[in-house]
């Protein structure tokens, strides 16, 4: 506890773990949360609940991460991730509710570690986690800083982290167990058993291999948009469509359009069959029309026909790499640019795919396929 400095000071509040409301406390179930200065002076909704992405993430209750192995997968969870980071700069916070300074003057708390609600918390957490992984003998990938690799005796163990969600996989079962023990000694965590659901992606195993899909994600999306009972469509986009921006077009709700297309982009992680359609509708995010919204609705109708489609990964006793690519010619009616598409197989399994409009105008179909 120090005297209040001239720099900005965070407000503090006890937040209920049940309803997430600042100031409302249920017995033996609360957490201390830091809020930006002036947070409680802002206009509040009628129900007085924190709204929006920032406020929602300040008080989320529990974080999870997954631990996977080549043959079977373990799903684990950890608590208080935001409290593990070490702060490299000076951060001050008001005294928690119920605490008073014994001397005159205004006193505040000087934080040595990160706290819920601080903007520095994610960076501080990842910095400490990266240091711990390096101590464990893992190397951080240059192409993806969230990927950590360790090669030992011809075997590979990999860990990838997204915010505070992790996946560990590898063909060295002893190293995987060792890493789990090391992480458990460094951070609070618990083993939650076999992985079945991770970041909206469902994982199913069988004698044929591993199947990934986002069926629940699709059904939730259809329910939110009121399309659960719609008539299914056979294709995600109309053949030989003429989608473009026109001067006399009727505009639609921009926020809703962007929200739907954003969710479809995330769905493309396990649905290569909608990659082209999503790439087309995502070109009109800044100025969507009713015609563009109809194209998005058609994609939703197509998803209604088969919400459980996904990716199958099977053993084929080889690791051959094969790729396929193609392109149309002057398919965009606005700028006469062509669209390229490709997909790549490793060991007989689909691993990468993409559909994207080319950056230059091809003067022939041969040039368009060369550019692709």
PyMOL commands that set and color helices and strands:
alter all, ss='L'
color gray80, all
select helices_A, chain A and resi 39-41+52-58+81-83+121-135+173-186+215-224+254-267+272-284+290-305+365-371
alter helices_A, ss='H'
color red, helices_A
select strands_A, chain A and resi 2-3+11-16+30-35+63-68+73-78+92-94+107-110+139-140+147-152+155-162+165-170+190-194+197-198+201-206+209-213+310-313+321-327+339-346+349-357
alter strands_A, ss='S'
color yellow, strands_A
deselect
rebuild
show_as cartoon
